[in-house]
Amino acid sequence: MIWDVTVVCPLEESYVEAAALNAGTVAEIAAVLKSTKYVGLGSRYIFLSTATESLSLINNSATMYLSITGNELH
């Protein structure tokens, strides 16, 4: 598994408009950009794009992954 974490600021000028639409939108945009960056890895690797906003929101796929792995620890 390859895990790439990025933290973005929704107050950055280029993200303000998207951030105003919905909480977490900027994290989702950043996660898609990371997934695009690593599209060439192929099926040999499992790639998880994790993006969080500096104001504490995390993208959906990372939330799901952390929820699943957290449940496996119990």
HTML snippet that shows the backbone in 3Dmol.js (N, CA, C, O; Angstrom):
<script src="https://3Dmol.org/build/3Dmol-min.js"></script>
<div id="view" style="width:600px;height:400px;position:relative"></div>
<script>
const pdb = `
ATOM      1  N   MET A   1       0.828  -1.162   0.000  1.00  0.00           N
ATOM      2  CA  MET A   1       0.000   0.000   0.000  1.00  0.00           C
ATOM      3  C   MET A   1       0.884   1.240   0.000  1.00  0.00           C
ATOM      4  O   MET A   1       1.886   1.312   0.711  1.00  0.00           O
ATOM      5  N   ILE A   2       0.495   2.195  -0.799  1.00  0.00           N
ATOM      6  CA  ILE A   2       1.170   3.490  -0.847  1.00  0.00           C
ATOM      7  C   ILE A   2       0.160   4.522  -0.368  1.00  0.00           C
ATOM      8  O   ILE A   2      -0.983   4.560  -0.825  1.00  0.00           O
ATOM      9  N   TRP A   3       0.599   5.342   0.546  1.00  0.00           N
ATOM     10  CA  TRP A   3      -0.284   6.323   1.156  1.00  0.00           C
ATOM     11  C   TRP A   3       0.374   7.688   1.006  1.00  0.00           C
ATOM     12  O   TRP A   3       1.486   7.903   1.488  1.00  0.00           O
ATOM     13  N   ASP A   4      -0.305   8.596   0.348  1.00  0.00           N
ATOM     14  CA  ASP A   4       0.221   9.947   0.166  1.00  0.00           C
ATOM     15  C   ASP A   4      -0.711  10.910   0.882  1.00  0.00           C
ATOM     16  O   ASP A   4      -1.900  10.990   0.570  1.00  0.00           O
ATOM     17  N   VAL A   5      -0.169  11.628   1.830  1.00  0.00           N
ATOM     18  CA  VAL A   5      -0.958  12.563   2.631  1.00  0.00           C
ATOM     19  C   VAL A   5      -0.628  13.987   2.218  1.00  0.00           C
ATOM     20  O   VAL A   5       0.539  14.348   2.061  1.00  0.00           O
ATOM     21  N   THR A   6      -1.664  14.787   2.045  1.00  0.00           N
ATOM     22  CA  THR A   6      -1.467  16.197   1.761  1.00  0.00           C
ATOM     23  C   THR A   6      -2.401  17.014   2.644  1.00  0.00           C
ATOM     24  O   THR A   6      -3.519  16.598   2.945  1.00  0.00           O
ATOM     25  N   VAL A   7      -1.924  18.172   3.046  1.00  0.00           N
ATOM     26  CA  VAL A   7      -2.730  19.092   3.843  1.00  0.00           C
ATOM     27  C   VAL A   7      -2.892  20.367   3.031  1.00  0.00           C
ATOM     28  O   VAL A   7      -1.913  20.957   2.574  1.00  0.00           O
ATOM     29  N   VAL A   8      -4.139  20.783   2.859  1.00  0.00           N
ATOM     30  CA  VAL A   8      -4.421  21.985   2.078  1.00  0.00           C
ATOM     31  C   VAL A   8      -5.161  22.993   2.940  1.00  0.00           C
ATOM     32  O   VAL A   8      -5.879  22.630   3.871  1.00  0.00           O
ATOM     33  N   CYS A   9      -4.975  24.239   2.618  1.00  0.00           N
ATOM     34  CA  CYS A   9      -5.647  25.319   3.339  1.00  0.00           C
ATOM     35  C   CYS A   9      -6.821  25.828   2.499  1.00  0.00           C
ATOM     36  O   CYS A   9      -6.608  26.362   1.411  1.00  0.00           O
ATOM     37  N   PRO A  10      -8.041  25.673   2.981  1.00  0.00           N
ATOM     38  CA  PRO A  10      -9.198  26.132   2.222  1.00  0.00           C
ATOM     39  C   PRO A  10      -9.281  27.656   2.119  1.00  0.00           C
ATOM     40  O   PRO A  10     -10.103  28.190   1.375  1.00  0.00           O
ATOM     41  N   LEU A  11      -8.437  28.340   2.861  1.00  0.00           N
ATOM     42  CA  LEU A  11      -8.425  29.800   2.801  1.00  0.00           C
ATOM     43  C   LEU A  11      -7.460  30.335   1.746  1.00  0.00           C
ATOM     44  O   LEU A  11      -7.409  31.538   1.494  1.00  0.00           O
ATOM     45  N   GLU A  12      -6.694  29.428   1.131  1.00  0.00           N
ATOM     46  CA  GLU A  12      -5.793  29.825   0.052  1.00  0.00           C
ATOM     47  C   GLU A  12      -6.635  30.391  -1.092  1.00  0.00           C
ATOM     48  O   GLU A  12      -7.707  29.870  -1.400  1.00  0.00           O
ATOM     49  N   GLU A  13      -6.154  31.437  -1.704  1.00  0.00           N
ATOM     50  CA  GLU A  13      -6.920  32.156  -2.719  1.00  0.00           C
ATOM     51  C   GLU A  13      -7.493  31.245  -3.805  1.00  0.00           C
ATOM     52  O   GLU A  13      -8.634  31.427  -4.230  1.00  0.00           O
ATOM     53  N   SER A  14      -6.712  30.276  -4.250  1.00  0.00           N
ATOM     54  CA  SER A  14      -7.172  29.402  -5.332  1.00  0.00           C
ATOM     55  C   SER A  14      -8.261  28.420  -4.878  1.00  0.00           C
ATOM     56  O   SER A  14      -8.910  27.803  -5.722  1.00  0.00           O
ATOM     57  N   TYR A  15      -8.473  28.263  -3.571  1.00  0.00           N
ATOM     58  CA  TYR A  15      -9.464  27.315  -3.060  1.00  0.00           C
ATOM     59  C   TYR A  15     -10.688  27.966  -2.426  1.00  0.00           C
ATOM     60  O   TYR A  15     -11.665  27.271  -2.147  1.00  0.00           O
ATOM     61  N   VAL A  16     -10.669  29.257  -2.193  1.00  0.00           N
ATOM     62  CA  VAL A  16     -11.738  29.922  -1.444  1.00  0.00           C
ATOM     63  C   VAL A  16     -13.112  29.677  -2.065  1.00  0.00           C
ATOM     64  O   VAL A  16     -14.072  29.392  -1.348  1.00  0.00           O
ATOM     65  N   GLU A  17     -13.215  29.782  -3.365  1.00  0.00           N
ATOM     66  CA  GLU A  17     -14.514  29.600  -4.029  1.00  0.00           C
ATOM     67  C   GLU A  17     -15.045  28.174  -3.823  1.00  0.00           C
ATOM     68  O   GLU A  17     -16.224  27.988  -3.520  1.00  0.00           O
ATOM     69  N   ALA A  18     -14.187  27.189  -3.985  1.00  0.00           N
ATOM     70  CA  ALA A  18     -14.601  25.794  -3.786  1.00  0.00           C
ATOM     71  C   ALA A  18     -14.943  25.527  -2.325  1.00  0.00           C
ATOM     72  O   ALA A  18     -15.894  24.803  -2.029  1.00  0.00           O
ATOM     73  N   ALA A  19     -14.173  26.108  -1.416  1.00  0.00           N
ATOM     74  CA  ALA A  19     -14.413  25.913   0.014  1.00  0.00           C
ATOM     75  C   ALA A  19     -15.758  26.491   0.436  1.00  0.00           C
ATOM     76  O   ALA A  19     -16.400  25.980   1.353  1.00  0.00           O
ATOM     77  N   ALA A  20     -16.176  27.545  -0.229  1.00  0.00           N
ATOM     78  CA  ALA A  20     -17.453  28.181   0.102  1.00  0.00           C
ATOM     79  C   ALA A  20     -18.643  27.310  -0.296  1.00  0.00           C
ATOM     80  O   ALA A  20     -19.737  27.483   0.241  1.00  0.00           O
ATOM     81  N   LEU A  21     -18.449  26.379  -1.225  1.00  0.00           N
ATOM     82  CA  LEU A  21     -19.538  25.517  -1.674  1.00  0.00           C
ATOM     83  C   LEU A  21     -19.954  24.510  -0.614  1.00  0.00           C
ATOM     84  O   LEU A  21     -21.143  24.306  -0.370  1.00  0.00           O
ATOM     85  N   ASN A  22     -18.975  23.888   0.007  1.00  0.00           N
ATOM     86  CA  ASN A  22     -19.271  22.817   0.947  1.00  0.00           C
ATOM     87  C   ASN A  22     -18.038  22.512   1.791  1.00  0.00           C
ATOM     88  O   ASN A  22     -16.914  22.570   1.292  1.00  0.00           O
ATOM     89  N   ALA A  23     -18.238  22.192   3.043  1.00  0.00           N
ATOM     90  CA  ALA A  23     -17.120  21.799   3.902  1.00  0.00           C
ATOM     91  C   ALA A  23     -16.500  20.521   3.361  1.00  0.00           C
ATOM     92  O   ALA A  23     -17.219  19.573   3.044  1.00  0.00           O
ATOM     93  N   GLY A  24     -15.195  20.480   3.252  1.00  0.00           N
ATOM     94  CA  GLY A  24     -14.491  19.298   2.781  1.00  0.00           C
ATOM     95  C   GLY A  24     -14.229  19.267   1.284  1.00  0.00           C
ATOM     96  O   GLY A  24     -13.519  18.385   0.803  1.00  0.00           O
ATOM     97  N   THR A  25     -14.784  20.208   0.545  1.00  0.00           N
ATOM     98  CA  THR A  25     -14.602  20.235  -0.910  1.00  0.00           C
ATOM     99  C   THR A  25     -13.131  20.356  -1.288  1.00  0.00           C
ATOM    100  O   THR A  25     -12.680  19.694  -2.223  1.00  0.00           O
ATOM    101  N   VAL A  26     -12.395  21.170  -0.593  1.00  0.00           N
ATOM    102  CA  VAL A  26     -10.982  21.386  -0.919  1.00  0.00           C
ATOM    103  C   VAL A  26     -10.181  20.103  -0.667  1.00  0.00           C
ATOM    104  O   VAL A  26      -9.274  19.783  -1.435  1.00  0.00           O
ATOM    105  N   ALA A  27     -10.505  19.374   0.391  1.00  0.00           N
ATOM    106  CA  ALA A  27      -9.823  18.098   0.649  1.00  0.00           C
ATOM    107  C   ALA A  27     -10.111  17.103  -0.475  1.00  0.00           C
ATOM    108  O   ALA A  27      -9.215  16.372  -0.895  1.00  0.00           O
ATOM    109  N   GLU A  28     -11.336  17.069  -0.958  1.00  0.00           N
ATOM    110  CA  GLU A  28     -11.688  16.163  -2.055  1.00  0.00           C
ATOM    111  C   GLU A  28     -10.943  16.537  -3.339  1.00  0.00           C
ATOM    112  O   GLU A  28     -10.465  15.657  -4.055  1.00  0.00           O
ATOM    113  N   ILE A  29     -10.843  17.821  -3.629  1.00  0.00           N
ATOM    114  CA  ILE A  29     -10.105  18.283  -4.812  1.00  0.00           C
ATOM    115  C   ILE A  29      -8.645  17.847  -4.715  1.00  0.00           C
ATOM    116  O   ILE A  29      -8.084  17.330  -5.681  1.00  0.00           O
ATOM    117  N   ALA A  30      -8.034  18.054  -3.559  1.00  0.00           N
ATOM    118  CA  ALA A  30      -6.631  17.682  -3.359  1.00  0.00           C
ATOM    119  C   ALA A  30      -6.440  16.173  -3.492  1.00  0.00           C
ATOM    120  O   ALA A  30      -5.432  15.731  -4.043  1.00  0.00           O
ATOM    121  N   ALA A  31      -7.380  15.382  -3.004  1.00  0.00           N
ATOM    122  CA  ALA A  31      -7.283  13.924  -3.107  1.00  0.00           C
ATOM    123  C   ALA A  31      -7.348  13.472  -4.563  1.00  0.00           C
ATOM    124  O   ALA A  31      -6.619  12.564  -4.962  1.00  0.00           O
ATOM    125  N   VAL A  32      -8.203  14.090  -5.350  1.00  0.00           N
ATOM    126  CA  VAL A  32      -8.304  13.755  -6.775  1.00  0.00           C
ATOM    127  C   VAL A  32      -7.006  14.109  -7.492  1.00  0.00           C
ATOM    128  O   VAL A  32      -6.530  13.341  -8.328  1.00  0.00           O
ATOM    129  N   LEU A  33      -6.435  15.259  -7.174  1.00  0.00           N
ATOM    130  CA  LEU A  33      -5.174  15.661  -7.799  1.00  0.00           C
ATOM    131  C   LEU A  33      -4.055  14.662  -7.470  1.00  0.00           C
ATOM    132  O   LEU A  33      -3.245  14.331  -8.336  1.00  0.00           O
ATOM    133  N   LYS A  34      -4.011  14.183  -6.221  1.00  0.00           N
ATOM    134  CA  LYS A  34      -2.995  13.194  -5.837  1.00  0.00           C
ATOM    135  C   LYS A  34      -3.225  11.881  -6.577  1.00  0.00           C
ATOM    136  O   LYS A  34      -2.271  11.262  -7.048  1.00  0.00           O
ATOM    137  N   SER A  35      -4.482  11.451  -6.684  1.00  0.00           N
ATOM    138  CA  SER A  35      -4.792  10.207  -7.397  1.00  0.00           C
ATOM    139  C   SER A  35      -4.355  10.296  -8.849  1.00  0.00           C
ATOM    140  O   SER A  35      -3.829   9.333  -9.407  1.00  0.00           O
ATOM    141  N   THR A  36      -4.571  11.445  -9.454  1.00  0.00           N
ATOM    142  CA  THR A  36      -4.152  11.668 -10.840  1.00  0.00           C
ATOM    143  C   THR A  36      -2.634  11.579 -10.966  1.00  0.00           C
ATOM    144  O   THR A  36      -2.116  11.036 -11.941  1.00  0.00           O
ATOM    145  N   LYS A  37      -1.936  12.108  -9.988  1.00  0.00           N
ATOM    146  CA  LYS A  37      -0.468  12.093  -9.996  1.00  0.00           C
ATOM    147  C   LYS A  37       0.077  10.668 -10.004  1.00  0.00           C
ATOM    148  O   LYS A  37       1.098  10.398 -10.636  1.00  0.00           O
ATOM    149  N   TYR A  38      -0.595   9.759  -9.307  1.00  0.00           N
ATOM    150  CA  TYR A  38      -0.098   8.399  -9.158  1.00  0.00           C
ATOM    151  C   TYR A  38      -0.840   7.370 -10.007  1.00  0.00           C
ATOM    152  O   TYR A  38      -0.731   6.172  -9.745  1.00  0.00           O
ATOM    153  N   VAL A  39      -1.573   7.798 -10.993  1.00  0.00           N
ATOM    154  CA  VAL A  39      -2.366   6.888 -11.820  1.00  0.00           C
ATOM    155  C   VAL A  39      -1.497   5.839 -12.522  1.00  0.00           C
ATOM    156  O   VAL A  39      -1.986   4.751 -12.826  1.00  0.00           O
ATOM    157  N   GLY A  40      -0.266   6.132 -12.778  1.00  0.00           N
ATOM    158  CA  GLY A  40       0.627   5.222 -13.485  1.00  0.00           C
ATOM    159  C   GLY A  40       1.187   4.079 -12.646  1.00  0.00           C
ATOM    160  O   GLY A  40       1.955   3.272 -13.170  1.00  0.00           O
ATOM    161  N   LEU A  41       0.839   3.979 -11.380  1.00  0.00           N
ATOM    162  CA  LEU A  41       1.368   2.915 -10.520  1.00  0.00           C
ATOM    163  C   LEU A  41       0.897   1.529 -10.933  1.00  0.00           C
ATOM    164  O   LEU A  41       1.599   0.544 -10.703  1.00  0.00           O
ATOM    165  N   GLY A  42      -0.259   1.441 -11.528  1.00  0.00           N
ATOM    166  CA  GLY A  42      -0.782   0.145 -11.954  1.00  0.00           C
ATOM    167  C   GLY A  42      -1.401  -0.627 -10.813  1.00  0.00           C
ATOM    168  O   GLY A  42      -1.561  -0.105  -9.710  1.00  0.00           O
ATOM    169  N   SER A  43      -1.749  -1.869 -11.081  1.00  0.00           N
ATOM    170  CA  SER A  43      -2.475  -2.684 -10.102  1.00  0.00           C
ATOM    171  C   SER A  43      -1.565  -3.364  -9.080  1.00  0.00           C
ATOM    172  O   SER A  43      -2.047  -4.038  -8.170  1.00  0.00           O
ATOM    173  N   ARG A  44      -0.280  -3.194  -9.226  1.00  0.00           N
ATOM    174  CA  ARG A  44       0.650  -3.822  -8.279  1.00  0.00           C
ATOM    175  C   ARG A  44       0.565  -3.190  -6.892  1.00  0.00           C
ATOM    176  O   ARG A  44       0.889  -3.831  -5.893  1.00  0.00           O
ATOM    177  N   TYR A  45       0.132  -1.946  -6.836  1.00  0.00           N
ATOM    178  CA  TYR A  45       0.060  -1.204  -5.584  1.00  0.00           C
ATOM    179  C   TYR A  45      -1.370  -0.799  -5.283  1.00  0.00           C
ATOM    180  O   TYR A  45      -2.177  -0.588  -6.189  1.00  0.00           O
ATOM    181  N   ILE A  46      -1.666  -0.695  -4.017  1.00  0.00           N
ATOM    182  CA  ILE A  46      -2.913  -0.091  -3.572  1.00  0.00           C
ATOM    183  C   ILE A  46      -2.562   1.326  -3.158  1.00  0.00           C
ATOM    184  O   ILE A  46      -1.738   1.533  -2.267  1.00  0.00           O
ATOM    185  N   PHE A  47      -3.179   2.291  -3.795  1.00  0.00           N
ATOM    186  CA  PHE A  47      -2.868   3.683  -3.514  1.00  0.00           C
ATOM    187  C   PHE A  47      -4.023   4.327  -2.768  1.00  0.00           C
ATOM    188  O   PHE A  47      -5.179   4.206  -3.172  1.00  0.00           O
ATOM    189  N   LEU A  48      -3.706   5.011  -1.680  1.00  0.00           N
ATOM    190  CA  LEU A  48      -4.703   5.760  -0.920  1.00  0.00           C
ATOM    191  C   LEU A  48      -4.288   7.218  -0.894  1.00  0.00           C
ATOM    192  O   LEU A  48      -3.253   7.584  -0.336  1.00  0.00           O
ATOM    193  N   SER A  49      -5.110   8.028  -1.505  1.00  0.00           N
ATOM    194  CA  SER A  49      -4.879   9.462  -1.490  1.00  0.00           C
ATOM    195  C   SER A  49      -5.575  10.029  -0.262  1.00  0.00           C
ATOM    196  O   SER A  49      -6.791   9.904  -0.116  1.00  0.00           O
ATOM    197  N   THR A  50      -4.813  10.642   0.606  1.00  0.00           N
ATOM    198  CA  THR A  50      -5.367  11.207   1.831  1.00  0.00           C
ATOM    199  C   THR A  50      -5.131  12.704   1.831  1.00  0.00           C
ATOM    200  O   THR A  50      -3.999  13.177   1.729  1.00  0.00           O
ATOM    201  N   ALA A  51      -6.212  13.429   1.946  1.00  0.00           N
ATOM    202  CA  ALA A  51      -6.115  14.888   1.981  1.00  0.00           C
ATOM    203  C   ALA A  51      -6.925  15.407   3.154  1.00  0.00           C
ATOM    204  O   ALA A  51      -8.049  14.968   3.397  1.00  0.00           O
ATOM    205  N   THR A  52      -6.352  16.320   3.854  1.00  0.00           N
ATOM    206  CA  THR A  52      -7.053  16.960   4.954  1.00  0.00           C
ATOM    207  C   THR A  52      -6.929  18.463   4.812  1.00  0.00           C
ATOM    208  O   THR A  52      -5.936  18.976   4.295  1.00  0.00           O
ATOM    209  N   GLU A  53      -7.931  19.147   5.268  1.00  0.00           N
ATOM    210  CA  GLU A  53      -7.881  20.601   5.250  1.00  0.00           C
ATOM    211  C   GLU A  53      -7.260  21.071   6.555  1.00  0.00           C
ATOM    212  O   GLU A  53      -7.443  20.449   7.602  1.00  0.00           O
ATOM    213  N   SER A  54      -6.539  22.151   6.485  1.00  0.00           N
ATOM    214  CA  SER A  54      -5.876  22.667   7.680  1.00  0.00           C
ATOM    215  C   SER A  54      -6.889  23.093   8.740  1.00  0.00           C
ATOM    216  O   SER A  54      -6.521  23.360   9.884  1.00  0.00           O
ATOM    217  N   LEU A  55      -8.151  23.154   8.362  1.00  0.00           N
ATOM    218  CA  LEU A  55      -9.210  23.470   9.325  1.00  0.00           C
ATOM    219  C   LEU A  55      -9.887  22.188   9.816  1.00  0.00           C
ATOM    220  O   LEU A  55     -11.015  22.225  10.309  1.00  0.00           O
ATOM    221  N   SER A  56      -9.190  21.052   9.677  1.00  0.00           N
ATOM    222  CA  SER A  56      -9.544  19.772  10.287  1.00  0.00           C
ATOM    223  C   SER A  56     -10.483  18.847   9.523  1.00  0.00           C
ATOM    224  O   SER A  56     -10.970  17.886  10.120  1.00  0.00           O
ATOM    225  N   LEU A  57     -10.763  19.069   8.264  1.00  0.00           N
ATOM    226  CA  LEU A  57     -11.589  18.130   7.509  1.00  0.00           C
ATOM    227  C   LEU A  57     -10.697  17.187   6.718  1.00  0.00           C
ATOM    228  O   LEU A  57      -9.614  17.572   6.278  1.00  0.00           O
ATOM    229  N   ILE A  58     -11.150  15.961   6.540  1.00  0.00           N
ATOM    230  CA  ILE A  58     -10.392  14.956   5.812  1.00  0.00           C
ATOM    231  C   ILE A  58     -11.277  14.411   4.690  1.00  0.00           C
ATOM    232  O   ILE A  58     -12.498  14.364   4.832  1.00  0.00           O
ATOM    233  N   ASN A  59     -10.670  14.004   3.584  1.00  0.00           N
ATOM    234  CA  ASN A  59     -11.458  13.544   2.440  1.00  0.00           C
ATOM    235  C   ASN A  59     -12.148  12.211   2.731  1.00  0.00           C
ATOM    236  O   ASN A  59     -11.754  11.489   3.647  1.00  0.00           O
ATOM    237  N   ASN A  60     -13.186  11.887   1.941  1.00  0.00           N
ATOM    238  CA  ASN A  60     -14.044  10.727   2.191  1.00  0.00           C
ATOM    239  C   ASN A  60     -13.317   9.393   2.138  1.00  0.00           C
ATOM    240  O   ASN A  60     -13.524   8.558   3.018  1.00  0.00           O
ATOM    241  N   SER A  61     -12.467   9.162   1.132  1.00  0.00           N
ATOM    242  CA  SER A  61     -11.808   7.850   1.032  1.00  0.00           C
ATOM    243  C   SER A  61     -10.868   7.610   2.213  1.00  0.00           C
ATOM    244  O   SER A  61     -10.743   6.480   2.684  1.00  0.00           O
ATOM    245  N   ALA A  62     -10.217   8.651   2.688  1.00  0.00           N
ATOM    246  CA  ALA A  62      -9.342   8.502   3.853  1.00  0.00           C
ATOM    247  C   ALA A  62     -10.155   8.238   5.110  1.00  0.00           C
ATOM    248  O   ALA A  62      -9.749   7.440   5.955  1.00  0.00           O
ATOM    249  N   THR A  63     -11.288   8.893   5.241  1.00  0.00           N
ATOM    250  CA  THR A  63     -12.167   8.661   6.388  1.00  0.00           C
ATOM    251  C   THR A  63     -12.622   7.209   6.409  1.00  0.00           C
ATOM    252  O   THR A  63     -12.621   6.565   7.458  1.00  0.00           O
ATOM    253  N   MET A  64     -13.013   6.694   5.236  1.00  0.00           N
ATOM    254  CA  MET A  64     -13.457   5.310   5.136  1.00  0.00           C
ATOM    255  C   MET A  64     -12.322   4.347   5.504  1.00  0.00           C
ATOM    256  O   MET A  64     -12.528   3.403   6.268  1.00  0.00           O
ATOM    257  N   TYR A  65     -11.135   4.586   4.963  1.00  0.00           N
ATOM    258  CA  TYR A  65      -9.982   3.722   5.237  1.00  0.00           C
ATOM    259  C   TYR A  65      -9.644   3.728   6.731  1.00  0.00           C
ATOM    260  O   TYR A  65      -9.440   2.671   7.329  1.00  0.00           O
ATOM    261  N   LEU A  66      -9.589   4.896   7.314  1.00  0.00           N
ATOM    262  CA  LEU A  66      -9.247   4.994   8.737  1.00  0.00           C
ATOM    263  C   LEU A  66     -10.318   4.339   9.598  1.00  0.00           C
ATOM    264  O   LEU A  66     -10.001   3.745  10.629  1.00  0.00           O
ATOM    265  N   SER A  67     -11.555   4.437   9.199  1.00  0.00           N
ATOM    266  CA  SER A  67     -12.647   3.792   9.916  1.00  0.00           C
ATOM    267  C   SER A  67     -12.526   2.279   9.856  1.00  0.00           C
ATOM    268  O   SER A  67     -12.695   1.596  10.866  1.00  0.00           O
ATOM    269  N   ILE A  68     -12.230   1.754   8.666  1.00  0.00           N
ATOM    270  CA  ILE A  68     -12.096   0.299   8.498  1.00  0.00           C
ATOM    271  C   ILE A  68     -10.893  -0.220   9.263  1.00  0.00           C
ATOM    272  O   ILE A  68     -11.010  -1.212   9.983  1.00  0.00           O
ATOM    273  N   THR A  69      -9.756   0.414   9.130  1.00  0.00           N
ATOM    274  CA  THR A  69      -8.549  -0.075   9.816  1.00  0.00           C
ATOM    275  C   THR A  69      -8.675   0.104  11.311  1.00  0.00           C
ATOM    276  O   THR A  69      -8.161  -0.712  12.075  1.00  0.00           O
ATOM    277  N   GLY A  70      -9.345   1.148  11.742  1.00  0.00           N
ATOM    278  CA  GLY A  70      -9.568   1.351  13.168  1.00  0.00           C
ATOM    279  C   GLY A  70     -10.429   0.264  13.770  1.00  0.00           C
ATOM    280  O   GLY A  70     -10.196  -0.174  14.896  1.00  0.00           O
ATOM    281  N   ASN A  71     -11.428  -0.172  13.015  1.00  0.00           N
ATOM    282  CA  ASN A  71     -12.303  -1.246  13.500  1.00  0.00           C
ATOM    283  C   ASN A  71     -11.566  -2.577  13.572  1.00  0.00           C
ATOM    284  O   ASN A  71     -11.881  -3.411  14.420  1.00  0.00           O
ATOM    285  N   GLU A  72     -10.589  -2.787  12.694  1.00  0.00           N
ATOM    286  CA  GLU A  72      -9.838  -4.035  12.696  1.00  0.00           C
ATOM    287  C   GLU A  72      -8.896  -4.137  13.889  1.00  0.00           C
ATOM    288  O   GLU A  72      -8.466  -5.231  14.255  1.00  0.00           O
ATOM    289  N   LEU A  73      -8.580  -3.006  14.488  1.00  0.00           N
ATOM    290  CA  LEU A  73      -7.677  -3.020  15.641  1.00  0.00           C
ATOM    291  C   LEU A  73      -8.382  -3.474  16.922  1.00  0.00           C
ATOM    292  O   LEU A  73      -7.724  -3.863  17.887  1.00  0.00           O
ATOM    293  N   HIS A  74      -9.681  -3.427  16.935  1.00  0.00           N
ATOM    294  CA  HIS A  74     -10.437  -3.805  18.150  1.00  0.00           C
ATOM    295  C   HIS A  74     -10.702  -5.264  18.222  1.00  0.00           C
ATOM    296  O   HIS A  74     -11.322  -5.732  19.177  1.00  0.00           O
TER     297      HIS A  74
END
`;
const viewer = $3Dmol.createViewer("view");
viewer.addModel(pdb, "pdb");
viewer.setStyle({}, {cartoon: {color: "spectrum"}});
viewer.zoomTo();
viewer.render();
</script>
